Amino acid sequence: MRYELDTALLSQLREEGYLVLPGILAGELPRLREEADHILELMVNSSLANRRRSGRLNICQLEGGRQIIRRIQPINDLSLYLGQLAESDIILTPAQQLFGCRPVLIEEKIVYKQTLPEPVPGISCETHDDRFAVHSDWAYYKDQGYPKDLVNIAVCLDDCTEDAGPLRVWPGSHRAHLEHEPTPIGRQVLAHLIDHRGGVDVLAPAGSIILFHAMLVHSSRPNLSGRPRRLLFYSYCTSAFAVPFDVRNGPARFRESPYEWNYQRLKQTGAFTDVFRAPAS
Ligand SMILES: O=C(O)CCC(=O)C(=O)O
C-alpha cells in the first residue's frame, strides 16, 4: 500500500513541522500490538533471566510501587515485521516526498507509556515518571553529525487522548535549533527560549501516523488514562547525506544481543521459565 501526500498536506508538514494521517494503519493494529507485546515480554523476561536490566529497556517505578514501561529501543532486530514495516511504501513514501530522495532509517523505538498491572520484582527502575522533556530530537542527532533533514514517523498503537500523555508539539519550532540543557529526564530546551507551557496536543486515534520534523520541539505529559499509549517511532535521514550505518542504535544491539541469546539458552535448558506476560491490550 502507498500513501502519497497531496500538495496541501506537504506544505502543512513543511510549515507546521508536523502532520497527522488519521487511521491509515488501522488494519495493522492487531499485528502491531502483538509485536509490541512480544518485545515487552522478551525484554522483561530476559532482564530477569540475566539478573540485569536490558540496556534496551527504560522502566520507571513511582512512589507506591507502580511500574511503567517508558521506552524500548532499539527494536527492529527483535521483530521481522517491524523491520519490514520501516522499509514499506506506506511509511517511506511521505518521507521520500518530503526529502525528494530515498529516506534512510537512523533509529527506531517504541515509547510504551504502559503501566504494568503488578510490579515486577528484580528489575532496577528509574525513579521518574513517563513524561518526556520539552526537546527536539535533533538536539541528540547533532551529536552524530546528522544534517537537519530528518523526519520522525510515529505510528499510534493506541488512542492518543488528552489524558494519555499525547505527543505535544510546538508548531513551527522546527525552523531553528534552540539550545538545550541536561535534565534527569533528558535534554530540555532552555526555558527562556520557548514557553514550556505552550504547545498543542497531537490527538489521534489508534492506527494513525504522525509525521514530524526532527527539529520540532515536542514533549509529553505522564499517561494518566490507565491504558497504554504506545507510539512506534521510525526516524529517517535524507540519503543526500552519507548516512553512517546504525551509529545511534548499533552499539546497543551489539551489547544486548549476547544477553538475549543467553536468556533463550536458559529457557531451552529449563534453567529459566518466563514469569512475565504482557497485559492484554
Ligand atoms: O512518545 C512520547 O511521548 C515522546 C517521545 C520522545 O519525545 C522521544 O522519545 O524523544
The ligand as a Tripos MOL2 file, in Angstrom:
@<TRIPOS>MOLECULE
LIG
   10     9     1     0     0
SMALL
NO_CHARGES

@<TRIPOS>ATOM
      1 O1          6.3000    9.3970   22.8510 O.co2     1 LIG1
      2 C1          6.4180   10.4310   23.5020 C.2       1 LIG1
      3 O2          5.5850   10.7820   24.3170 O.co2     1 LIG1
      4 C2          7.6100   11.3230   23.2800 C.3       1 LIG1
      5 C3          8.8330   10.5440   22.9490 C.3       1 LIG1
      6 C4         10.0030   11.4040   22.6890 C.2       1 LIG1
      7 O3          9.9100   12.6020   22.6530 O.2       1 LIG1
      8 C5         11.3010   10.8050   22.4560 C.2       1 LIG1
      9 O4         11.4440    9.5780   22.5510 O.co2     1 LIG1
     10 O5         12.2530   11.5610   22.1490 O.co2     1 LIG1
@<TRIPOS>BOND
     1     1     2 2
     2     2     3 1
     3     2     4 1
     4     4     5 1
     5     5     6 1
     6     6     7 2
     7     6     8 1
     8     8     9 2
     9     8    10 1
@<TRIPOS>SUBSTRUCTURE
     1 LIG1         1 GROUP 0 **** ****
